[in-house]
Amino acid sequence: MSLTLVKEDGTGKTDANSYADLADGNAYHDGHLYASAWTAASDAQKAVALVMASRLIDAEFQFNGTRTNVVQGLQWPRARCPEPDAIHVPLQVLLPIPSDFVRFDSVPKGVVQATCEMARELLIADRTTAPPGEGLKYYNSGGVQTGYDKTDRRAVLSQVAQVMLAKYGSQISARSGAVRLVRA
């Protein structure tokens, strides 16, 4: 059975499984210096990578605001998520006045781009498994001495995707029960 990629368009689709589609991925990678993993992949591989990237983003990130629909398939769209790039206009200026929140019927461009970035990373390597040497603190071949560091862990989300998403929430940390509090 083949995967059907269903892009979230801001309506809160129950069957949505990705924040980006192939057109988004291709457009994003047109301006990416290291796009070869994306351009070499088949459309089927790209679709699976976009779906997996969306799953990982939803699992690893706590976005600000609330879901707009209790039955939507993904974390976005969201209501009352602060717009990090809002332009604050003096009250004397009449319409249109930008909102201090991301539109409740949309998925921010940063989330779409982070999905495309993560999809490319997933085409390069499986970021959900432990890499060789993870936790290895030291190794001595001559004396056969090996030491492990339990805090050494590769992040599932790439550093670039984390930065893109940080405007809209915070990464869920397995090491702490604390989450960032945002007052609206």
GROMACS elastic network, one bead per residue, 0.5 to 0.9 nm:
[ bonds ]
;  ai    aj funct       b0    kb
    2    44     6  0.83244   500
    3    44     6  0.78321   500
    3    47     6  0.76270   500
    3    48     6  0.70828   500
    4    17     6  0.87019   500
    4    47     6  0.80341   500
    4    48     6  0.89139   500
    5    16     6  0.77278   500
    5    17     6  0.64610   500
    5    18     6  0.67319   500
    5    20     6  0.89235   500
    5    21     6  0.71285   500
    5    22     6  0.89122   500
    5    47     6  0.61605   500
    5    48     6  0.78155   500
    5    50     6  0.82637   500
    5    51     6  0.69998   500
    6    13     6  0.86694   500
    6    15     6  0.67523   500
    6    17     6  0.54488   500
    6    18     6  0.60559   500
    6    19     6  0.84171   500
    6    20     6  0.85706   500
    6    21     6  0.76517   500
    6    51     6  0.86256   500
    7    13     6  0.85535   500
    7    15     6  0.88132   500
    7    16     6  0.55371   500
    7    17     6  0.63717   500
    7    19     6  0.54476   500
    7    20     6  0.56779   500
    7    21     6  0.58823   500
    8    11     6  0.71106   500
    8    12     6  0.67844   500
    8    13     6  0.62530   500
    8    15     6  0.85446   500
    8    16     6  0.52015   500
    8    17     6  0.72117   500
    8    18     6  0.61767   500
    8    19     6  0.53980   500
    8    20     6  0.74570   500
    8    73     6  0.83592   500
    8    74     6  0.77218   500
    8    76     6  0.76541   500
    8    77     6  0.79867   500
    8   106     6  0.84915   500
    8   107     6  0.74665   500
    9    12     6  0.74353   500
    9    13     6  0.77245   500
    9    16     6  0.85683   500
    9    19     6  0.78353   500
    9    20     6  0.89545   500
    9    77     6  0.82811   500
    9   105     6  0.79342   500
    9   106     6  0.64441   500
    9   107     6  0.68511   500
   10    13     6  0.77477   500
   10    76     6  0.71926   500
   10    77     6  0.52979   500
   10    78     6  0.87067   500
   10   103     6  0.88723   500
   10   104     6  0.74758   500
   10   107     6  0.56847   500
   11    68     6  0.86537   500
   11    69     6  0.86096   500
   11    72     6  0.84431   500
   11    77     6  0.71598   500
   11   104     6  0.88550   500
   11   105     6  0.58156   500
   11   106     6  0.73460   500
   12    15     6  0.88456   500
   12    16     6  0.78231   500
   12    67     6  0.84061   500
   12    68     6  0.69337   500
   12    69     6  0.59797   500
   12    70     6  0.86760   500
   12    71     6  0.76656   500
   12    73     6  0.70645   500
   12    74     6  0.76973   500
   12    75     6  0.88629   500
   12    76     6  0.71648   500
   12    77     6  0.60411   500
   12    78     6  0.88573   500
   12   105     6  0.78176   500
   12   106     6  0.89224   500
   13    16     6  0.52833   500
   13    17     6  0.89753   500
   13    69     6  0.86590   500
   13    71     6  0.79060   500
   13    72     6  0.51682   500
   13    73     6  0.61005   500
   13    74     6  0.81078   500
   14    17     6  0.87744   500
   14    69     6  0.89344   500
   14    71     6  0.57489   500
   14    74     6  0.79587   500
   15    72     6  0.74146   500
   15    73     6  0.55764   500
   15    74     6  0.86569   500
   16    19     6  0.79900   500
   16    72     6  0.74945   500
   16    73     6  0.52107   500
   16    74     6  0.65866   500
   17    50     6  0.85826   500
   17    51     6  0.56496   500
   17    52     6  0.85421   500
   17    54     6  0.69757   500
   17    55     6  0.76267   500
   17    73     6  0.65880   500
   17    74     6  0.67974   500
   18    21     6  0.70677   500
   18    47     6  0.87355   500
   18    50     6  0.61193   500
   18    52     6  0.80257   500
   18    53     6  0.78156   500
   18    54     6  0.52526   500
   18    55     6  0.77640   500
   18    74     6  0.77728   500
   18   112     6  0.88340   500
   18   115     6  0.80306   500
   19    50     6  0.76868   500
   19    51     6  0.79319   500
   19    53     6  0.87839   500
   19    54     6  0.61677   500
   19    74     6  0.82659   500
   19    76     6  0.81492   500
   19   107     6  0.73374   500
   19   111     6  0.71267   500
   19   112     6  0.54346   500
   19   113     6  0.88062   500
   19   115     6  0.65075   500
   19   116     6  0.86821   500
   20    23     6  0.79314   500
   20    24     6  0.56553   500
   20    25     6  0.67641   500
   20    50     6  0.66041   500
   20    51     6  0.83092   500
   20    54     6  0.82530   500
   20   111     6  0.86490   500
   20   112     6  0.53960   500
   20   113     6  0.78473   500
   20   115     6  0.65124   500
   20   116     6  0.68292   500
   21    24     6  0.52851   500
   21    25     6  0.62899   500
   21    26     6  0.86927   500
   21    46     6  0.88534   500
   21    47     6  0.71792   500
   21    50     6  0.71824   500
   21    51     6  0.89654   500
   21   112     6  0.88936   500
   21   116     6  0.86544   500
   22    26     6  0.60005   500
   22    27     6  0.84639   500
   22    43     6  0.73554   500
   22    46     6  0.70027   500
   22    47     6  0.66816   500
   22    50     6  0.81862   500
   23    26     6  0.51554   500
   23    27     6  0.60768   500
   23    28     6  0.85051   500
   24    27     6  0.51834   500
   24    28     6  0.60401   500
   24    29     6  0.85484   500
   24   112     6  0.75628   500
   24   113     6  0.79213   500
   24   116     6  0.73662   500
   25    28     6  0.51507   500
   25    29     6  0.61038   500
   25    30     6  0.85428   500
   25    38     6  0.82587   500
   25    46     6  0.80988   500
   25    50     6  0.81382   500
   25   112     6  0.86540   500
   25   113     6  0.79000   500
   25   115     6  0.83713   500
   25   116     6  0.52120   500
   25   117     6  0.82833   500
   25   119     6  0.83194   500
   25   120     6  0.87752   500
   26    29     6  0.51971   500
   26    30     6  0.60819   500
   26    38     6  0.81148   500
   26    39     6  0.79818   500
   26   116     6  0.85951   500
   27    30     6  0.51789   500
   27    31     6  0.72933   500
   28    31     6  0.59578   500
   28    32     6  0.67915   500
   28   113     6  0.67265   500
   28   116     6  0.68283   500
   28   117     6  0.81625   500
   29    33     6  0.79122   500
   29    34     6  0.81485   500
   29    35     6  0.55381   500
   29    36     6  0.88154   500
   29    38     6  0.72720   500
   29    39     6  0.79340   500
   29   116     6  0.78908   500
   29   117     6  0.83305   500
   29   120     6  0.87255   500
   30    33     6  0.83237   500
   30    35     6  0.75451   500
   31    35     6  0.82530   500
   32    35     6  0.54090   500
   33    36     6  0.84648   500
   34    37     6  0.76481   500
   34    38     6  0.86908   500
   35    38     6  0.53495   500
   35    39     6  0.61359   500
   35    40     6  0.85445   500
   35   120     6  0.74815   500
   36    39     6  0.50556   500
   36    40     6  0.58261   500
   36    41     6  0.84662   500
   36   120     6  0.88310   500
   37    40     6  0.53858   500
   37    41     6  0.63800   500
   37   120     6  0.62692   500
   37   121     6  0.81324   500
   37   123     6  0.61425   500
   37   124     6  0.61622   500
   38    41     6  0.54046   500
   38    42     6  0.84383   500
   38    46     6  0.70866   500
   38   119     6  0.80065   500
   38   120     6  0.54573   500
   38   121     6  0.87772   500
   38   123     6  0.69421   500
   38   124     6  0.86050   500
   39    42     6  0.79618   500
   41    44     6  0.80430   500
   41    45     6  0.59237   500
   41    46     6  0.62754   500
   41   123     6  0.76514   500
   42    45     6  0.51835   500
   42    46     6  0.62243   500
   42    47     6  0.86798   500
   43    47     6  0.61403   500
   43    48     6  0.86944   500
   44    47     6  0.51601   500
   44    48     6  0.63442   500
   44    49     6  0.86342   500
   45    48     6  0.52039   500
   45    49     6  0.61190   500
   45    50     6  0.86525   500
   45   123     6  0.78553   500
   46    49     6  0.50226   500
   46    50     6  0.61587   500
   46    51     6  0.86860   500
   46   119     6  0.71488   500
   46   120     6  0.81444   500
   46   123     6  0.78488   500
   47    50     6  0.51552   500
   47    51     6  0.62939   500
   47    52     6  0.86383   500
   47   119     6  0.86475   500
   48    51     6  0.51695   500
   48    52     6  0.61041   500
   48    53     6  0.84615   500
   48   119     6  0.83327   500
   49    52     6  0.51036   500
   49    53     6  0.59241   500
   49    54     6  0.85463   500
   49   115     6  0.89796   500
   49   116     6  0.85712   500
   49   118     6  0.79196   500
   49   120     6  0.73242   500
   49   121     6  0.87138   500
   49   122     6  0.61923   500
   49   123     6  0.66249   500
   50    53     6  0.50388   500
   50    54     6  0.62050   500
   50    55     6  0.86932   500
   50   115     6  0.63785   500
   50   116     6  0.65459   500
   50   118     6  0.76759   500
   50   119     6  0.50142   500
   50   120     6  0.84374   500
   50   122     6  0.88250   500
   51    54     6  0.51770   500
   51    55     6  0.63406   500
   51    56     6  0.87856   500
   51   115     6  0.85875   500
   51   119     6  0.80738   500
   52    55     6  0.50306   500
   52    56     6  0.62177   500
   52    57     6  0.85888   500
   52   115     6  0.89821   500
   52   118     6  0.86492   500
   52   119     6  0.73053   500
   52   122     6  0.81011   500
   53    56     6  0.51559   500
   53    57     6  0.61212   500
   53    58     6  0.86296   500
   53   114     6  0.85091   500
   53   115     6  0.55563   500
   53   116     6  0.76824   500
   53   117     6  0.84501   500
   53   118     6  0.53851   500
   53   119     6  0.52884   500
   53   120     6  0.88980   500
   53   121     6  0.88461   500
   53   122     6  0.74178   500
   53   157     6  0.85684   500
   54    57     6  0.50958   500
   54    58     6  0.61820   500
   54    59     6  0.85394   500
   54    74     6  0.80860   500
   54   114     6  0.89609   500
   54   115     6  0.59475   500
   54   118     6  0.83459   500
   54   119     6  0.84514   500
   55    58     6  0.52334   500
   55    59     6  0.61163   500
   55    60     6  0.85772   500
   55    74     6  0.81734   500
   56    60     6  0.58844   500
   56    61     6  0.82685   500
   56   118     6  0.86967   500
   56   128     6  0.89067   500
   56   156     6  0.76098   500
   56   157     6  0.72774   500
   57    60     6  0.52346   500
   57    61     6  0.57516   500
   57    62     6  0.89704   500
   57   111     6  0.88072   500
   57   114     6  0.84260   500
   57   115     6  0.74700   500
   57   118     6  0.85112   500
   57   157     6  0.72832   500
   57   161     6  0.86939   500
   57   162     6  0.89514   500
   57   165     6  0.86575   500
   57   171     6  0.89798   500
   58    61     6  0.55681   500
   58    62     6  0.74613   500
   58    63     6  0.85646   500
   58    74     6  0.70320   500
   58    75     6  0.61908   500
   58    76     6  0.89056   500
   59    62     6  0.80653   500
   59   172     6  0.81330   500
   60   156     6  0.80198   500
   60   157     6  0.75268   500
   60   170     6  0.87113   500
   60   171     6  0.57455   500
   60   172     6  0.54152   500
   60   173     6  0.78976   500
   61   162     6  0.87538   500
   61   165     6  0.80473   500
   61   166     6  0.87393   500
   61   169     6  0.68858   500
   61   170     6  0.57914   500
   61   172     6  0.53959   500
   61   173     6  0.88825   500
   62    75     6  0.86974   500
   62   168     6  0.85769   500
   62   169     6  0.56434   500
   62   170     6  0.54825   500
   62   171     6  0.60491   500
   62   172     6  0.61782   500
   62   179     6  0.83482   500
   63    66     6  0.79407   500
   63    75     6  0.76453   500
   63    76     6  0.85636   500
   63    78     6  0.83118   500
   63    81     6  0.76318   500
   63   165     6  0.85422   500
   63   166     6  0.87185   500
   63   168     6  0.56717   500
   63   170     6  0.64057   500
   63   171     6  0.83576   500
   64    78     6  0.79190   500
   64    79     6  0.85874   500
   64    80     6  0.74882   500
   64    82     6  0.70978   500
   64   168     6  0.59648   500
   64   170     6  0.79890   500
   64   181     6  0.89779   500
   64   182     6  0.73080   500
   65    78     6  0.59709   500
   65    79     6  0.54400   500
   65    82     6  0.74217   500
   65   168     6  0.89152   500
   65   169     6  0.87011   500
   65   182     6  0.88779   500
   65   184     6  0.87795   500
   66    69     6  0.87757   500
   66    75     6  0.83726   500
   66    76     6  0.87345   500
   66    77     6  0.84972   500
   66    78     6  0.51800   500
   66    79     6  0.52567   500
   66    80     6  0.66969   500
   66    81     6  0.72875   500
   67    70     6  0.66254   500
   67    72     6  0.78181   500
   67    74     6  0.86223   500
   67    75     6  0.61942   500
   67    76     6  0.64390   500
   67    77     6  0.61500   500
   67    79     6  0.60894   500
   67   104     6  0.87259   500
   68    72     6  0.79256   500
   68    75     6  0.89463   500
   68    76     6  0.78263   500
   68    77     6  0.60648   500
   68    78     6  0.51181   500
   68    79     6  0.55179   500
   68   104     6  0.67920   500
   68   105     6  0.80336   500
   69    72     6  0.54588   500
   69    77     6  0.81291   500
   69    78     6  0.83298   500
   70    73     6  0.88254   500
   71    74     6  0.88851   500
   72    75     6  0.75294   500
   72    76     6  0.80666   500
   72    77     6  0.83675   500
   73    76     6  0.84321   500
   74    77     6  0.77529   500
   75    78     6  0.70809   500
   76    79     6  0.88449   500
   76   104     6  0.87116   500
   76   105     6  0.87810   500
   76   106     6  0.76150   500
   76   107     6  0.60172   500
   76   108     6  0.86950   500
   76   111     6  0.89569   500
   77   103     6  0.82664   500
   77   104     6  0.59452   500
   77   105     6  0.59118   500
   77   106     6  0.55759   500
   77   107     6  0.55796   500
   77   108     6  0.85727   500
   78    81     6  0.63059   500
   78   102     6  0.78115   500
   78   103     6  0.78993   500
   78   104     6  0.53507   500
   78   105     6  0.75325   500
   78   106     6  0.79017   500
   78   107     6  0.80862   500
   79    82     6  0.88973   500
   79   101     6  0.77839   500
   79   102     6  0.74611   500
   79   103     6  0.73306   500
   79   105     6  0.81809   500
   80    83     6  0.87033   500
   80   100     6  0.85525   500
   80   101     6  0.55846   500
   80   102     6  0.70129   500
   80   103     6  0.82682   500
   80   104     6  0.72624   500
   80   184     6  0.77134   500
   81    84     6  0.89949   500
   81   100     6  0.85091   500
   81   101     6  0.53263   500
   81   102     6  0.56495   500
   81   103     6  0.83053   500
   81   104     6  0.81427   500
   81   168     6  0.69846   500
   81   169     6  0.84598   500
   81   184     6  0.84100   500
   82    85     6  0.88723   500
   82    86     6  0.83348   500
   82    99     6  0.88709   500
   82   100     6  0.58825   500
   82   102     6  0.60108   500
   82   167     6  0.88057   500
   82   168     6  0.72548   500
   82   182     6  0.89119   500
   82   184     6  0.73056   500
   83    86     6  0.53407   500
   83    99     6  0.75910   500
   83   100     6  0.53792   500
   83   103     6  0.84141   500
   83   167     6  0.81708   500
   83   168     6  0.76457   500
   84   100     6  0.79929   500
   84   101     6  0.80559   500
   84   102     6  0.83120   500
   84   167     6  0.60715   500
   84   168     6  0.73691   500
   85   100     6  0.84987   500
   85   167     6  0.88823   500
   86    98     6  0.66598   500
   86    99     6  0.67059   500
   86   100     6  0.55276   500
   86   101     6  0.75143   500
   86   102     6  0.85549   500
   87    97     6  0.85697   500
   87    98     6  0.64234   500
   87    99     6  0.80900   500
   87   100     6  0.78285   500
   88    97     6  0.81867   500
   88    98     6  0.72813   500
   88    99     6  0.84031   500
   88   100     6  0.77892   500
   89    92     6  0.82257   500
   89    93     6  0.67576   500
   89    97     6  0.66756   500
   89    98     6  0.75803   500
   90    93     6  0.58272   500
   90    94     6  0.89488   500
   90    97     6  0.89795   500
   91    94     6  0.74011   500
   91    97     6  0.86593   500
   93    96     6  0.83540   500
   93    97     6  0.76911   500
   94    97     6  0.68373   500
   95    98     6  0.85191   500
   98   101     6  0.85641   500
   99   102     6  0.73017   500
   99   103     6  0.78696   500
  101   104     6  0.79959   500
  102   105     6  0.85446   500
  102   106     6  0.76291   500
  102   107     6  0.83676   500
  102   108     6  0.72966   500
  103   106     6  0.56357   500
  103   107     6  0.80508   500
  103   108     6  0.83569   500
  104   107     6  0.82810   500
  107   110     6  0.83690   500
  107   111     6  0.67263   500
  107   112     6  0.71154   500
  108   111     6  0.53851   500
  108   112     6  0.65972   500
  108   113     6  0.87988   500
  108   168     6  0.87972   500
  109   112     6  0.50681   500
  109   113     6  0.60972   500
  109   114     6  0.85107   500
  110   113     6  0.50778   500
  110   114     6  0.59844   500
  110   115     6  0.85085   500
  110   161     6  0.89527   500
  110   164     6  0.56968   500
  110   165     6  0.64895   500
  110   167     6  0.83310   500
  110   168     6  0.86656   500
  111   114     6  0.50478   500
  111   115     6  0.61705   500
  111   116     6  0.87227   500
  111   161     6  0.85842   500
  111   164     6  0.70813   500
  111   165     6  0.61201   500
  111   168     6  0.84390   500
  112   115     6  0.51462   500
  112   116     6  0.64473   500
  112   117     6  0.87960   500
  113   116     6  0.50223   500
  113   117     6  0.61565   500
  113   118     6  0.85847   500
  113   161     6  0.80883   500
  113   164     6  0.76653   500
  114   118     6  0.60713   500
  114   119     6  0.84562   500
  114   160     6  0.76140   500
  114   162     6  0.77531   500
  114   163     6  0.86007   500
  114   164     6  0.58615   500
  114   165     6  0.66975   500
  115   118     6  0.51704   500
  115   119     6  0.60648   500
  115   120     6  0.87176   500
  115   161     6  0.74687   500
  116   119     6  0.50447   500
  116   120     6  0.63973   500
  116   121     6  0.87645   500
  116   161     6  0.88609   500
  117   120     6  0.52870   500
  117   121     6  0.64020   500
  117   122     6  0.88021   500
  117   158     6  0.81983   500
  117   160     6  0.75144   500
  117   161     6  0.63039   500
  118   122     6  0.61150   500
  118   123     6  0.86094   500
  118   157     6  0.68976   500
  118   158     6  0.66635   500
  118   160     6  0.84787   500
  118   161     6  0.63474   500
  119   122     6  0.50852   500
  119   123     6  0.63213   500
  119   124     6  0.88315   500
  120   123     6  0.51008   500
  120   124     6  0.65300   500
  121   124     6  0.51477   500
  121   125     6  0.64070   500
  121   126     6  0.81680   500
  121   127     6  0.78445   500
  121   157     6  0.87362   500
  121   158     6  0.72836   500
  122   125     6  0.51883   500
  122   126     6  0.56071   500
  122   127     6  0.64512   500
  122   128     6  0.89231   500
  123   126     6  0.75504   500
  124   127     6  0.89043   500
  125   128     6  0.88465   500
  126   129     6  0.61497   500
  126   130     6  0.87380   500
  126   131     6  0.86823   500
  126   156     6  0.89395   500
  127   130     6  0.75073   500
  127   131     6  0.79563   500
  127   154     6  0.78791   500
  127   155     6  0.76563   500
  127   156     6  0.52550   500
  127   157     6  0.76188   500
  127   158     6  0.86029   500
  128   131     6  0.89468   500
  128   155     6  0.86974   500
  128   156     6  0.58946   500
  129   156     6  0.85694   500
  130   133     6  0.82310   500
  130   134     6  0.61983   500
  130   153     6  0.77612   500
  130   154     6  0.73315   500
  131   134     6  0.55373   500
  131   153     6  0.87492   500
  131   154     6  0.75050   500
  132   135     6  0.89627   500
  132   136     6  0.88871   500
  133   136     6  0.52042   500
  133   137     6  0.86307   500
  133   148     6  0.89646   500
  134   137     6  0.85573   500
  134   148     6  0.82707   500
  134   149     6  0.82107   500
  134   150     6  0.85664   500
  134   152     6  0.62328   500
  134   153     6  0.62079   500
  134   154     6  0.74168   500
  135   147     6  0.82905   500
  135   150     6  0.53220   500
  135   151     6  0.68294   500
  135   153     6  0.65940   500
  136   139     6  0.73360   500
  136   146     6  0.74743   500
  136   147     6  0.59535   500
  136   149     6  0.57013   500
  136   150     6  0.82321   500
  136   152     6  0.75274   500
  137   146     6  0.76473   500
  137   147     6  0.51870   500
  137   149     6  0.50648   500
  137   150     6  0.87175   500
  137   152     6  0.80658   500
  138   145     6  0.78106   500
  138   146     6  0.56842   500
  138   147     6  0.50179   500
  138   148     6  0.69112   500
  138   149     6  0.85459   500
  139   144     6  0.74683   500
  139   145     6  0.56414   500
  139   147     6  0.63251   500
  139   148     6  0.88271   500
  140   143     6  0.57531   500
  140   144     6  0.54039   500
  140   146     6  0.61759   500
  140   147     6  0.89550   500
  141   145     6  0.66796   500
  141   146     6  0.83159   500
  142   145     6  0.78537   500
  148   151     6  0.89461   500
  148   152     6  0.84478   500
  149   152     6  0.56199   500
  149   153     6  0.89000   500
  150   153     6  0.75965   500
  154   157     6  0.87738   500
  155   158     6  0.65921   500
  155   159     6  0.79605   500
  157   160     6  0.81899   500
  157   161     6  0.62788   500
  157   162     6  0.63203   500
  158   161     6  0.52689   500
  158   162     6  0.62267   500
  158   163     6  0.87414   500
  159   162     6  0.50772   500
  159   163     6  0.62946   500
  159   164     6  0.87447   500
  160   163     6  0.52239   500
  160   164     6  0.63270   500
  160   165     6  0.87703   500
  161   164     6  0.50509   500
  161   165     6  0.61772   500
  161   166     6  0.85288   500
  162   165     6  0.52265   500
  162   166     6  0.59539   500
  162   170     6  0.86090   500
  162   171     6  0.74736   500
  163   166     6  0.52111   500
  163   167     6  0.75968   500
  164   167     6  0.67173   500
  164   168     6  0.85304   500
  165   168     6  0.57027   500
  165   169     6  0.67708   500
  165   170     6  0.76718   500
  165   171     6  0.84577   500
  166   169     6  0.53590   500
  166   170     6  0.56333   500
  166   171     6  0.74574   500
  167   170     6  0.80861   500
  169   180     6  0.81471   500
  169   182     6  0.87772   500
  170   173     6  0.89032   500
  170   179     6  0.75384   500
  170   180     6  0.67363   500
  171   179     6  0.84528   500
  172   175     6  0.89343   500
  172   176     6  0.83857   500
  172   177     6  0.85856   500
  172   178     6  0.85239   500
  172   179     6  0.71571   500
  173   176     6  0.56472   500
  173   177     6  0.73615   500
  173   178     6  0.79424   500
  173   179     6  0.81845   500
  174   177     6  0.74301   500
  175   178     6  0.89615   500
  176   179     6  0.81563   500
